[in-house]
Structures are given as C-alpha cells and as structure tokens.
Amino acid sequence: MTLTSPRLRPDVPVLTSASALEVARCLAEELAEGAIERDRERRLPYAEVERIKASGLLSLTVPAQLGGPDLPPSTVSEVFAVLAEADPNIAQAVHSHFVYCNLLRVSATPAQQAALFDRVLAGRLIANAQAERSGRTAHDVATTLTLWADGRLLLTGTKYYCTGSPFADLVAVLAELDDATEATGLPHGQCIVFLPAGTHGVSVLDDWDALGQRVTGSGTVMLDRVEVRRRWVVPRTAFDAPNGYGAFAQLLHASIDVGIARAALRDAAAFVRTRSRPWFEAGVERAEEDPLTVQRFGELDVDLIAAEAVLDRARRAVDRVHAEPDDDLAARASLDVAAAKVLAERAAVGLGSAVFELCGTRATAPDVGLDRHWRNARTHTLHDPLRWKLQHLGRHVLTGQVPPRHGAI
C-alpha cells in the first residue's frame, strides 16, 4: 500500500474559521442525539465519525500551500469544545489526528507532507498507536523499527489506548529506530510510522472498557512484522524547536474538558427545571426557586466562566507561538495551557459530580444519562496529571524556570 492516492472524497469542503464553527455546531446537534445511548450500549460511533470525515473539519490545519485552510489552533480548540459538549467521546476520537497533522507540519519532508495532507484533505482520519505498558515510565518505547538482513524495515510491537484506531484511515505508530536502520539514511531515535489502515500485520482490537469515554475506540493495536516503507517514517523531532507542539495537543484536551463541563451544567439545569422536586424546607413550589440551589448553580457557572476565560487566553498564546516559533512564546503558551488544563479539569470533574448534588436521586437512573458527564470527565482528565501542571506553574513563579518541551505540557 502507498501513501499517495487520488482524492477519494473530492467533495470534502475546505473551511474558513467562520464556516468551521458553523459546521461544528450543526454536527454537534446530530452527535448529541444519540450520545446517551451510545454510551449506555457501548456502541462505537462509526457513522458519526464518517460525518466528521466528510465535513471538512479534519483538514483545518492543512497548510495553505498544500490546499488547506491553515486555520489557527484557537479555531481548532473552539471546534473541539463544541463537539465535546455534544459528545466528548467523538471529540477525543479525533484528537490525535490534529496532533499528528501538527507533527507533519513541523517534522515531515515536503514529499511526506504533500502525500499525507492530500489524504487529510480527502477526509482521511489519523489515529494514534503510541502508548505501551512495558518500560519504567509511560514514555518508554519498546516497539522497534528494525532493518532485517533482506533489507526490509519491519515493525513489531503492541500499543494500548490507541484512541480513534477503529475509525482510522492511517495509524500513527510511535517506534524506536534501532542502530541498523542508520544504513537506510533514517536518523537514530524515535519516529512516527504512518501506516495505512489494513496494512498487513496490523490488527486493531476493540477492547477498551473504561469507566468513561467508553466509545472513543481507545483499544489495542498489534503490530506483527509489519513491513514499513521509508516514506512512511517521520522523525519525532517536533520537540526540538520552540513551536508549541505539546501546548497545542494539551490545548485540545482542555477544550474537551470545557465541553464536558458545559454539557454537565446545561443538563443539570434542564433536569432541575423539569424533573427535580424542591426540598421541603425551602418553602417553594419549584426546585429552581430554591435559593440554595440557585446559589450553587451560580457558583458552578463562575467555575465554568473562569475555565473558559483562561482557555481563551491559552488559545491566543498557542496561536502566537504557532505563527512565530520562539522560546519565550513557547514557554508562555505551555504555562497558559497548563493553567487552562487545571481550571478545565476542576470544572469538568466538579460539575460532573455536582449534577447529582443538585438533581437528587432521580439523576442516577441509567436512562437519564447524567452520570456520563462525571465518568467522561474523570476518565479523560487522567490523560496527564493536574499536579504536574501546578508544578510547572509554581516553579515558573518561584524561580522563572520554564516548562520542558514534551507532549504533556
């Protein structure tokens, strides 16, 4: 299989910032329709992801010189918050796509960019196969790209938490290049191998069974002596330059959390208005007239407003370093995104829990689906620990130390 292919979706539109948000809002109405049932039945959203592929949203960051809209990170972040409010599973399922499009932008050769972005413009989805369970830390990589005696490059390993992989047209595999591959002209170190879905030796397992984010397609990808072409391999050099690569990825995670928080507050208010009974000591006819309930909703709204405001600040910071890579701008973007992540996590987890406090026992019924907000928030925010965001922020305040460059900051 080759990376170059004719446009199989020539009708996929190229969007502007305004049309991207309008498309996202229209899609969100459709995605919200079956979100509760998909979560309850653990039914993967194949049809819904296909709608996103056909919408033009996947090509938002394709460079203009290659025919794309080249929209800023802030627009992508706004789109993610809109989609996540409707169904955070689907927003997370396409998260890696934008991260790896960004990798292509900063690390791939012009020929690789042309071939792969052509597919993205045609509505092709990239999913990740990055995490492993072996090694001392979560960032150790055992999957190795090896040069065999017959001259073939072969890839073998097992990847976990491969979000979006059942829906993917391309799977981006994190691998380590062994010493022998230097003979091929490939640099030593880590790389990303872009494998077309269906490549011989690639097996995608739907074995993700978590508390929340149940239908993100975050299962296992098994690689059994997968033959790799040189043109599929992109060095993982994105962190070598101050381009805000990690901040961009984290900005999208924070956007998903804000979307979850918005949905939780919206659904809790609707439930209180239509189904809750007032506490007898309040002496009111309707639950929404209870002054203590009103005050609690006010407090939660402030939490959400704060998270949205700091997220907007982070968007502007990531836009700046995206447009003009610079050490100071990269540090500022990482710090602002770290702050946004802290407030977004607190809002999402806090609001997801407060739903039950405000709505009462009736809210725990499975057909209502309010429990999904807390489960989704709690699961998604485990992606990387909030306590380390606070460490980076605190060190910068006390000593001026800038955060490191990696995918979690």
MARDREN-830888 format. One record per residue: x, y, z of N, C-alpha, C in turn. Coordinates in steps of 0.1 Angstrom, whole numbers, padded with zeros to 4 digits, always signed. Layout:
BEGIN
XYZXYZXYZ/...
END
This chain:
BEGIN
+0009-0012+0000+0000+0000+0000+0009+0012+0000/+0004+0023-0007+0012+0035-0007+0005+0047+0000/+0013+0057+0003+0007+0069+0009+0000+0078-0001/+0004+0077-0013-0002+0086-0023-0014+0079-0029/-0025+0087-0031-0037+0082-0036-0046+0093-0041/-0054+0090-0051-0063+0100-0056-0073+0105-0045/-0078+0117-0047-0088+0121-0037-0101+0113-0038/-0103+0105-0027-0115+0096-0027-0127+0104-0022/-0125+0116-0017-0136+0124-0013-0134+0138-0019/-0136+0140-0032-0133+0153-0038-0143+0163-0034/-0154+0159-0028-0164+0169-0024-0162+0174-0010/-0152+0170-0003-0149+0174+0011-0146+0189+0010/-0153+0198+0018-0150+0212+0016-0138+0217+0024/-0132+0228+0019-0122+0235+0026-0128+0247+0034/-0127+0247+0047-0135+0256+0055-0127+0268+0059/-0134+0279+0062-0129+0291+0069-0131+0290+0084/-0126+0299+0091-0128+0299+0106-0143+0300+0109/-0150+0309+0102-0164+0310+0105-0172+0298+0101/-0169+0293+0089-0177+0281+0085-0173+0269+0093/-0161+0268+0098-0157+0256+0106-0165+0256+0118/-0167+0267+0125-0175+0267+0137-0190+0265+0134/-0195+0270+0123-0209+0267+0119-0211+0252+0116/-0201+0246+0109-0202+0232+0106-0201+0224+0119/-0193+0228+0128-0191+0221+0141-0204+0222+0149/-0211+0233+0149-0223+0235+0157-0234+0226+0150/-0235+0226+0137-0245+0217+0131-0243+0203+0133/-0230+0199+0132-0227+0185+0135-0230+0181+0150/-0227+0191+0159-0229+0188+0173-0244+0185+0176/-0253+0191+0169-0267+0188+0171-0270+0173+0168/-0263+0168+0157-0265+0154+0153-0258+0145+0163/-0246+0149+0167-0239+0140+0176-0245+0139+0190/-0252+0149+0194-0258+0149+0207-0270+0140+0208/-0276+0138+0196-0289+0130+0195-0287+0116+0202/-0277+0109+0198-0276+0095+0203-0265+0093+0213/-0260+0104+0219-0248+0103+0228-0251+0094+0240/-0262+0096+0246-0266+0088+0258-0267+0073+0255/-0273+0070+0244-0275+0056+0240-0262+0050+0236/-0253+0057+0229-0240+0051+0225-0232+0048+0237/-0233+0057+0247-0225+0055+0260-0231+0043+0267/-0244+0042+0269-0250+0032+0276-0248+0018+0270/-0249+0018+0257-0248+0005+0249-0234+0002+0245/-0225+0011+0247-0211+0010+0243-0211+0007+0228/-0217+0016+0220-0218+0014+0206-0209+0024+0199/-0199+0019+0192-0189+0028+0186-0195+0037+0175/-0191+0050+0175-0198+0060+0166-0192+0060+0152/-0193+0048+0145-0187+0048+0131-0194+0058+0122/-0207+0058+0122-0214+0067+0113-0211+0082+0116/-0211+0085+0129-0208+0099+0133-0194+0103+0129/-0184+0095+0131-0171+0099+0127-0170+0100+0112/-0177+0092+0104-0178+0094+0090-0184+0108+0086/-0193+0112+0094-0199+0126+0091-0188+0136+0093/-0179+0135+0103-0169+0144+0106-0159+0143+0094/-0156+0131+0090-0146+0130+0078-0151+0137+0066/-0164+0137+0064-0170+0143+0052-0172+0158+0053/-0171+0163+0066-0175+0177+0068-0164+0187+0065/-0151+0183+0064-0140+0192+0061-0133+0196+0074/-0138+0192+0086-0132+0196+0098-0118+0190+0100/-0115+0178+0094-0103+0172+0097-0091+0179+0090/-0094+0188+0080-0083+0194+0073-0081+0209+0078/-0086+0213+0089-0085+0226+0094-0071+0232+0094/-0061+0224+0097-0047+0229+0099-0038+0225+0087/-0043+0220+0077-0035+0217+0065-0030+0230+0059/-0016+0231+0057-0010+0243+0052-0017+0249+0039/-0017+0262+0038-0024+0268+0027-0017+0264+0014/-0003+0263+0014+0004+0260+0002+0001+0246-0004/-0005+0238+0005-0009+0224+0001-0024+0223-0001/-0031+0234-0002-0045+0234-0005-0054+0235+0007/-0049+0236+0019-0057+0236+0031-0061+0250+0036/-0069+0251+0046-0074+0263+0051-0064+0270+0061/-0054+0262+0067-0044+0267+0075-0049+0275+0086/-0059+0270+0093-0066+0278+0104-0058+0277+0117/-0059+0287+0126-0050+0287+0138-0055+0277+0148/-0046+0274+0158-0050+0265+0169-0063+0269+0176/-0065+0282+0178-0076+0287+0185-0090+0282+0179/-0090+0282+0165-0102+0277+0159-0104+0263+0161/-0093+0255+0160-0095+0240+0163-0099+0238+0177/-0094+0246+0187-0098+0245+0201-0113+0248+0202/-0118+0258+0196-0132+0262+0197-0141+0250+0191/-0137+0245+0180-0144+0234+0174-0144+0222+0183/-0133+0219+0190-0133+0208+0199-0142+0210+0211/-0143+0222+0216-0152+0224+0227-0166+0222+0223/-0170+0227+0211-0183+0225+0206-0187+0210+0204/-0178+0202+0198-0180+0188+0196-0181+0181+0210/-0172+0185+0219-0172+0178+0232-0184+0180+0240/-0190+0192+0239-0202+0194+0246-0213+0185+0241/-0213+0181+0228-0223+0172+0223-0219+0158+0226/-0207+0154+0224-0202+0140+0228-0187+0140+0229/-0181+0141+0241-0167+0141+0242-0160+0129+0237/-0167+0118+0236-0161+0106+0230-0156+0108+0216/-0164+0115+0208-0161+0117+0194-0150+0128+0193/-0151+0138+0201-0140+0148+0201-0127+0142+0204/-0126+0133+0215-0114+0126+0218-0109+0117+0207/-0119+0110+0200-0116+0101+0190-0108+0107+0178/-0110+0120+0176-0103+0127+0165-0091+0136+0170/-0089+0136+0183-0078+0144+0189-0065+0142+0183/-0061+0129+0182-0047+0125+0177-0045+0130+0163/-0056+0130+0155-0055+0134+0141-0048+0148+0140/-0053+0157+0148-0048+0171+0147-0033+0172+0153/-0031+0163+0163-0017+0163+0169-0007+0158+0158/-0011+0148+0151-0002+0142+0141-0001+0151+0128/-0012+0158+0125-0011+0168+0114-0001+0179+0118/-0001+0182+0131+0009+0192+0135+0023+0187+0134/+0025+0174+0137+0038+0167+0136+0043+0168+0121/+0034+0165+0112+0037+0166+0098+0042+0180+0094/+0035+0190+0100+0038+0204+0096+0052+0207+0101/+0056+0202+0112+0069+0207+0118+0081+0197+0115/+0078+0184+0112+0088+0174+0111+0089+0167+0098/+0079+0166+0090+0079+0158+0078+0086+0165+0066/+0091+0157+0057+0096+0163+0045+0085+0168+0036/+0089+0177+0026+0078+0182+0017+0071+0171+0010/+0078+0161+0006+0071+0150-0001+0061+0142+0008/+0065+0140+0021+0056+0134+0030+0044+0143+0033/+0047+0156+0035+0036+0165+0037+0026+0165+0026/+0031+0165+0013+0022+0165+0002+0013+0152+0001/+0020+0141+0004+0012+0128+0003+0002+0127+0014/+0006+0130+0026-0003+0127+0037-0013+0138+0039/-0010+0150+0036-0020+0161+0037-0030+0160+0026/-0026+0154+0015-0036+0151+0004-0047+0142+0009/-0043+0132+0017-0053+0123+0023-0061+0130+0033/-0055+0139+0041-0063+0146+0051-0073+0155+0044/-0070+0161+0034-0079+0170+0026-0090+0161+0020/-0088+0149+0018-0098+0140+0013-0107+0134+0024/-0105+0138+0036-0113+0134+0047-0108+0121+0054/-0095+0119+0053-0089+0107+0059-0085+0110+0074/-0088+0101+0083-0085+0103+0097-0072+0096+0102/-0064+0103+0109-0052+0097+0115-0055+0094+0130/-0052+0082+0134-0053+0078+0149-0040+0074+0154/-0039+0074+0168-0026+0072+0174-0024+0057+0178/-0012+0053+0177-0008+0040+0184+0006+0043+0191/+0005+0049+0202+0016+0054+0209+0020+0048+0222/+0010+0046+0231+0013+0042+0245+0016+0027+0246/+0024+0024+0255+0028+0010+0258+0027+0007+0273/+0027-0005+0277+0026-0009+0291+0039-0014+0296/+0049-0016+0288+0062-0020+0293+0070-0008+0295/+0082-0010+0301+0091+0002+0304+0089+0007+0318/+0099+0015+0322+0099+0021+0335+0089+0032+0336/+0087+0040+0326+0078+0051+0326+0068+0050+0314/+0058+0058+0314+0048+0058+0303+0054+0062+0290/+0066+0068+0290+0071+0073+0277+0082+0064+0272/+0085+0053+0278+0095+0043+0273+0088+0036+0261/+0096+0034+0251+0091+0028+0238+0099+0015+0235/+0091+0003+0235+0097-0010+0232+0095-0013+0217/+0085-0008+0211+0083-0011+0197+0094-0005+0188/+0101-0014+0181+0113-0010+0174+0111-0013+0159/+0116-0003+0151+0117-0004+0137+0130-0010+0133/+0130-0022+0128+0143-0030+0126+0146-0032+0112/+0159-0031+0108+0163-0034+0094+0167-0049+0094/+0160-0057+0086+0163-0071+0085+0174-0073+0075/+0180-0085+0075+0191-0089+0066+0187-0088+0051/+0174-0090+0048+0170-0089+0034+0167-0075+0030/+0170-0065+0039+0168-0051+0035+0155-0045+0038/+0145-0053+0044+0132-0048+0047+0132-0041+0061/+0124-0031+0062+0122-0025+0075+0109-0031+0081/+0110-0037+0093+0099-0044+0099+0096-0038+0113/+0083-0037+0116+0078-0031+0128+0070-0041+0136/+0074-0044+0149+0067-0053+0157+0065-0047+0171/+0053-0049+0176+0050-0044+0190+0035-0044+0193/+0032-0040+0205+0018-0039+0209+0016-0025+0215/+0006-0018+0211+0002-0005+0216-0012-0005+0222/-0013+0003+0233-0025+0004+0241-0031+0018+0240/-0044+0019+0244-0050+0032+0245-0049+0039+0231/-0052+0032+0221-0050+0037+0207-0063+0044+0203/-0065+0056+0208-0077+0063+0206-0080+0066+0191/-0092+0063+0187-0097+0065+0173-0093+0055+0163/-0085+0044+0168-0080+0035+0158-0090+0027+0150/-0102+0023+0156-0112+0016+0148-0117+0024+0136/-0116+0038+0137-0122+0046+0127-0112+0051+0117/-0099+0048+0119-0088+0054+0113-0086+0049+0098/-0081+0059+0090-0076+0055+0077-0061+0054+0077/-0054+0061+0087-0040+0060+0089-0038+0058+0104/-0028+0049+0108-0025+0047+0122-0010+0052+0123/-0009+0062+0133+0005+0068+0135+0011+0060+0147/+0022+0053+0144+0028+0044+0154+0041+0050+0159/+0042+0052+0172+0055+0056+0178+0064+0044+0179/+0076+0046+0174+0086+0035+0174+0100+0040+0176/+0109+0031+0180+0123+0034+0182+0130+0029+0170/+0139+0037+0165+0148+0032+0154+0160+0025+0160/+0163+0013+0156+0175+0006+0161+0187+0011+0153/+0199+0007+0158+0211+0012+0152+0212+0008+0137/+0207-0004+0134+0209-0009+0120+0202+0000+0110/+0191+0007+0114+0183+0015+0104+0191+0027+0099/+0202+0030+0106+0210+0042+0101+0215+0039+0087/+0217+0027+0083+0221+0023+0070+0211+0028+0059/+0199+0030+0063+0188+0034+0054+0188+0049+0052/+0196+0056+0060+0195+0070+0060+0185+0076+0070/+0178+0068+0077+0169+0073+0088+0177+0077+0100/+0174+0088+0107+0181+0092+0119+0178+0082+0130/+0188+0081+0139+0186+0073+0151+0176+0080+0161/+0168+0072+0168+0159+0078+0178+0145+0074+0176/+0136+0082+0181+0122+0079+0180+0116+0085+0166/+0106+0078+0161+0099+0082+0149+0084+0079+0150/+0077+0084+0141+0063+0081+0139+0062+0074+0125/+0056+0062+0125+0054+0055+0113+0039+0056+0109/+0036+0062+0098+0022+0063+0093+0018+0051+0085/+0009+0043+0090+0005+0030+0084-0009+0032+0079/-0011+0029+0066-0025+0029+0061-0033+0018+0068/-0045+0021+0072-0054+0011+0078-0055-0001+0068/-0054-0013+0074-0055-0025+0066-0041-0030+0061/-0030-0023+0065-0017-0028+0062-0015-0042+0068/-0009-0051+0060-0007-0065+0065+0001-0065+0078/-0004-0072+0088+0002-0073+0101-0003-0064+0111/-0012-0055+0108-0017-0045+0117-0031-0050+0121/-0033-0052+0134-0046-0057+0140-0051-0046+0150/-0063-0042+0148-0070-0032+0157-0080-0039+0165/-0079-0039+0179-0088-0046+0187-0097-0036+0195/-0109-0038+0195-0119-0030+0203-0120-0036+0217/-0110-0034+0225-0110-0039+0238-0110-0029+0249/-0113-0016+0246-0113-0005+0256-0126-0007+0264/-0125-0007+0277-0136-0010+0286-0134-0002+0299/-0135+0012+0297-0132+0020+0308-0144+0025+0315/-0143+0032+0326-0153+0038+0334-0161+0048+0325/-0153+0057+0318-0159+0067+0310-0153+0068+0296/-0157+0077+0288-0152+0078+0274-0152+0065+0268/-0163+0058+0269-0164+0044+0266-0163+0041+0251/-0167+0051+0242-0168+0048+0228-0158+0057+0220/-0146+0059+0226-0136+0066+0219-0128+0057+0210/-0130+0044+0210-0122+0035+0202-0108+0034+0207/-0105+0035+0220-0092+0035+0226-0087+0021+0229/-0087+0012+0219-0083-0002+0222-0068-0004+0219/-0066-0017+0215-0052-0021+0213-0049-0023+0198/-0037-0019+0195-0032-0021+0181-0020-0031+0182/-0020-0042+0175-0010-0052+0175-0003-0051+0161/+0011-0051+0162+0019-0050+0150+0028-0062+0149/+0025-0070+0139+0032-0083+0137+0041-0083+0124/+0053-0079+0126+0063-0079+0115+0057-0071+0103/+0053-0059+0106+0047-0050+0096+0058-0044+0087/+0057-0047+0074+0067-0041+0065+0065-0026+0063/+0075-0019+0065+0074-0004+0065+0082+0002+0054/+0076+0011+0046+0084+0018+0036+0090+0030+0042/+0102+0034+0037+0109+0045+0042+0101+0058+0042/+0092+0060+0031+0085+0072+0030+0073+0073+0041/+0071+0062+0048+0061+0062+0059+0066+0068+0072/+0080+0069+0073+0086+0072+0085+0089+0087+0087/+0084+0093+0098+0087+0107+0101+0094+0108+0114/+0106+0114+0114+0113+0116+0127+0105+0124+0137/+0106+0119+0150+0099+0126+0160+0107+0138+0166/+0108+0148+0157+0117+0160+0161+0109+0172+0165/+0096+0170+0167+0087+0181+0170+0091+0189+0182/+0097+0183+0192+0101+0189+0204+0114+0196+0204/+0121+0195+0192+0134+0201+0191+0134+0216+0190/+0123+0221+0185+0121+0236+0183+0110+0241+0191/+0111+0254+0195+0101+0261+0203+0088+0264+0195/+0081+0254+0191+0069+0256+0182+0056+0254+0189/+0056+0251+0202+0043+0249+0209+0036+0236+0206/+0044+0226+0202+0038+0214+0197+0030+0207+0209/+0036+0206+0221+0029+0200+0232+0018+0209+0237/+0020+0222+0237+0009+0231+0241-0003+0229+0233/-0001+0228+0220-0013+0226+0210-0021+0213+0214/-0014+0202+0216-0020+0190+0220-0028+0191+0233/-0022+0198+0243-0029+0199+0255-0040+0209+0255/-0039+0219+0246-0050+0229+0244-0063+0221+0240/-0061+0212+0231-0073+0204+0227-0079+0196+0238/-0070+0190+0246-0075+0182+0258-0083+0192+0267/-0078+0204+0270-0085+0213+0278-0098+0217+0272/-0099+0218+0259-0111+0221+0252-0122+0211+0254/-0117+0198+0254-0127+0187+0256-0132+0188+0270/-0124+0191+0280-0129+0192+0294-0139+0203+0295/-0136+0214+0289-0146+0226+0290-0159+0222+0283/-0158+0214+0272-0171+0209+0266-0179+0200+0275/-0172+0192+0282-0179+0183+0292-0185+0191+0303/-0178+0201+0308-0183+0210+0319-0196+0217+0314/-0195+0222+0302-0207+0230+0296-0219+0220+0296/-0217+0208+0291-0228+0199+0290-0234+0195+0303/-0225+0193+0313-0229+0189+0326-0238+0201+0332/-0234+0213+0331-0241+0224+0337-0255+0226+0329/-0254+0225+0316-0267+0226+0308-0277+0215+0312/-0272+0202+0313-0281+0191+0316-0286+0192+0330/-0278+0196+0339-0282+0197+0353-0293+0208+0354/-0292+0219+0348-0302+0230+0348-0315+0225+0342/-0314+0218+0331-0326+0213+0325-0333+0203+0334/-0326+0194+0340-0332+0184+0349-0339+0191+0361/-0332+0201+0367-0338+0208+0379-0351+0215+0374/-0351+0221+0363-0363+0228+0358-0374+0219+0355/-0372+0207+0351-0382+0198+0345-0386+0186+0354/-0376+0182+0362-0379+0169+0369-0376+0169+0384/-0368+0178+0389-0365+0178+0403-0377+0183+0412/-0377+0178+0424-0387+0184+0434-0379+0192+0444/-0386+0203+0448-0379+0212+0458-0378+0205+0471/-0367+0208+0479-0366+0204+0492-0376+0211+0501/-0383+0203+0510-0395+0209+0517-0391+0221+0525/-0379+0221+0531-0375+0233+0540-0374+0246+0532/-0373+0245+0519-0371+0257+0511-0384+0265+0510/-0395+0258+0512-0408+0265+0511-0412+0271+0498/-0407+0265+0487-0410+0270+0474-0417+0259+0466/-0424+0263+0455-0432+0254+0447-0423+0246+0437/-0412+0252+0432-0404+0246+0421-0390+0245+0426/-0383+0235+0421-0369+0233+0425-0360+0244+0421/-0362+0250+0410-0353+0261+0405-0356+0274+0413/-0366+0274+0422-0368+0286+0431-0361+0285+0444/-0355+0273+0447-0348+0271+0460-0336+0280+0460/-0335+0289+0470-0323+0298+0469-0310+0291+0471/-0309+0280+0478-0296+0273+0479-0293+0267+0466/-0302+0261+0459-0300+0256+0445-0295+0267+0436/-0302+0278+0436-0298+0290+0428-0284+0294+0430/-0280+0295+0443-0267+0299+0447-0256+0289+0442/-0259+0276+0443-0250+0266+0439-0248+0266+0423/-0259+0268+0416-0257+0270+0402-0249+0282+0398/-0251+0293+0406-0242+0305+0404-0227+0302+0406/-0224+0294+0416-0210+0291+0419-0204+0282+0408/-0212+0273+0403-0208+0264+0392-0206+0272+0379/-0215+0281+0377-0213+0289+0365-0200+0298+0365/-0197+0303+0377-0184+0310+0378-0172+0301+0375/-0173+0288+0380-0162+0279+0377-0161+0277+0362/-0172+0276+0355-0171+0274+0341-0167+0286+0334/-0171+0298+0338-0167+0310+0331-0152+0312+0333/-0147+0309+0345-0132+0310+0347-0125+0301+0338/-0129+0288+0337-0122+0279+0328-0123+0283+0314/-0134+0288+0309-0135+0293+0295-0126+0305+0293/-0125+0314+0303-0117+0326+0301-0102+0323+0300/-0098+0314+0309-0083+0310+0308-0080+0302+0296/-0090+0294+0292-0088+0286+0279-0087+0296+0267/-0095+0306+0267-0093+0316+0256-0080+0323+0257/-0075+0326+0268-0061+0331+0269-0051+0322+0264/-0052+0309+0267-0043+0299+0262-0044+0297+0247/-0056+0299+0242-0057+0298+0227-0049+0309+0220/-0049+0321+0226-0042+0332+0220-0027+0330+0221/-0023+0324+0232-0008+0321+0234-0003+0311+0224/-0011+0300+0222-0007+0290+0213-0008+0295+0198/-0017+0303+0195-0018+0310+0182-0005+0317+0179/+0000+0325+0189+0012+0333+0187+0024+0324+0185/+0026+0314+0192+0038+0305+0190+0037+0297+0178/+0025+0293+0174+0022+0286+0162+0027+0295+0150/+0023+0308+0150+0026+0317+0139+0041+0321+0139/+0047+0321+0151+0061+0326+0152+0068+0318+0163/+0074+0307+0159+0081+0299+0169+0092+0307+0176/+0092+0306+0190+0101+0314+0198+0102+0308+0212/+0113+0308+0218+0115+0303+0231+0105+0309+0242/+0105+0322+0242+0096+0329+0252+0082+0326+0249/+0078+0327+0236+0064+0324+0233+0060+0310+0236/+0069+0300+0233+0066+0286+0236+0064+0284+0251/+0073+0290+0259+0071+0289+0274+0058+0295+0278/+0055+0307+0273+0042+0313+0277+0030+0304+0273/+0031+0299+0261+0020+0290+0257+0018+0278+0266/+0029+0272+0269+0029+0260+0278+0023+0263+0292/+0027+0275+0297+0022+0279+0310+0007+0282+0310/+0003+0290+0300-0011+0293+0299-0020+0281+0296/-0015+0272+0288-0023+0259+0286-0023+0251+0299/-0012+0251+0307-0012+0244+0319-0023+0249+0329/-0024+0263+0329-0034+0269+0338-0048+0266+0333/-0050+0266+0320-0063+0262+0314-0066+0248+0317/-0056+0239+0316-0059+0225+0320-0064+0223+0334/-0057+0230+0343-0061+0230+0357-0076+0234+0359/-0079+0245+0354-0093+0250+0356-0103+0242+0348/-0099+0237+0337-0109+0229+0329-0111+0216+0336/-0101+0210+0341-0103+0197+0348-0112+0199+0361/-0109+0209+0368-0117+0212+0380-0131+0215+0377/-0134+0222+0366-0147+0225+0362-0154+0212+0357/-0148+0204+0349-0154+0192+0343-0157+0182+0354/-0147+0179+0362-0149+0169+0373-0159+0174+0383/-0157+0187+0387-0166+0193+0397-0181+0194+0393/-0183+0198+0380-0196+0200+0376-0203+0186+0373/-0194+0176+0368-0200+0163+0367-0205+0157+0379/-0198+0160+0390-0202+0155+0403-0214+0163+0409/-0213+0176+0407-0224+0184+0412-0238+0181+0406/-0238+0175+0395-0251+0171+0389-0259+0163+0399/-0253+0154+0405-0261+0146+0415-0265+0153+0427/-0256+0162+0432-0259+0170+0444-0271+0179+0441/-0272+0184+0429-0283+0193+0426-0296+0187+0421/-0294+0175+0415-0306+0169+0408-0312+0158+0417/-0305+0153+0426-0310+0143+0435-0310+0128+0430/-0316+0120+0437-0316+0105+0434-0320+0102+0420/-0330+0109+0416-0336+0106+0402-0325+0107+0391/-0315+0115+0394-0305+0118+0384-0295+0106+0382/-0296+0096+0391-0287+0085+0390-0293+0074+0381/-0305+0075+0376-0311+0065+0368-0303+0063+0355/-0301+0051+0350-0293+0049+0338-0299+0055+0325/-0312+0056+0325-0318+0061+0312-0317+0076+0311/-0314+0083+0322-0312+0097+0322-0299+0101+0316/-0288+0093+0319-0275+0096+0313-0267+0107+0319/-0271+0112+0330-0263+0123+0336-0250+0118+0342/-0250+0106+0346-0237+0100+0351-0226+0101+0341/-0228+0101+0329-0218+0101+0318-0209+0113+0319/-0214+0124+0324-0206+0136+0324-0194+0134+0334/-0197+0129+0346-0186+0127+0356-0177+0116+0351/-0183+0105+0346-0174+0094+0342-0165+0098+0330/-0171+0106+0321-0162+0111+0310-0151+0120+0315/-0155+0130+0323-0145+0139+0329-0134+0132+0337/-0139+0123+0345-0129+0117+0354-0119+0108+0346/-0124+0102+0335-0116+0093+0327-0107+0102+0318/-0112+0112+0311-0104+0120+0302-0093+0127+0309/-0096+0133+0321-0086+0141+0328-0075+0133+0334/-0076+0120+0333-0064+0111+0338-0054+0110+0327/-0056+0117+0316-0046+0116+0305-0032+0120+0309/-0032+0131+0317-0019+0135+0323-0022+0143+0336/-0014+0141+0346-0018+0146+0359-0018+0161+0361/-0029+0166+0367-0030+0180+0370-0019+0185+0379/-0015+0176+0389-0005+0180+0399+0008+0185+0392/+0011+0179+0380+0024+0184+0373+0022+0197+0366/+0010+0200+0362+0007+0213+0357+0010+0224+0367/+0006+0221+0380+0008+0230+0391+0023+0231+0394/+0030+0220+0393+0045+0220+0395+0051+0230+0385/+0048+0229+0372+0054+0238+0362+0051+0252+0365/+0038+0255+0368+0034+0268+0371+0041+0274+0383/+0041+0266+0394+0048+0270+0406+0063+0273+0405/+0070+0264+0397+0084+0266+0395+0087+0279+0387/+0078+0282+0378+0080+0294+0370+0078+0306+0379/+0068+0306+0387+0065+0317+0396+0077+0320+0406/+0082+0309+0411+0093+0310+0422+0107+0312+0416/+0110+0306+0405+0124+0306+0400+0125+0311+0386/+0114+0312+0379+0115+0316+0365+0118+0304+0356/+0118+0292+0361+0121+0280+0353+0110+0278+0343/+0113+0276+0331+0103+0274+0320+0100+0259+0319/+0088+0255+0315+0085+0241+0314+0093+0234+0303/+0094+0221+0305+0101+0213+0295+0093+0212+0282/+0099+0207+0271+0092+0205+0259+0088+0190+0257/+0076+0187+0259+0072+0173+0257+0057+0174+0254/+0050+0162+0252+0037+0162+0247+0026+0165+0258/+0031+0166+0271+0021+0168+0282+0022+0182+0288/+0029+0191+0280+0030+0205+0285+0030+0215+0274/
END
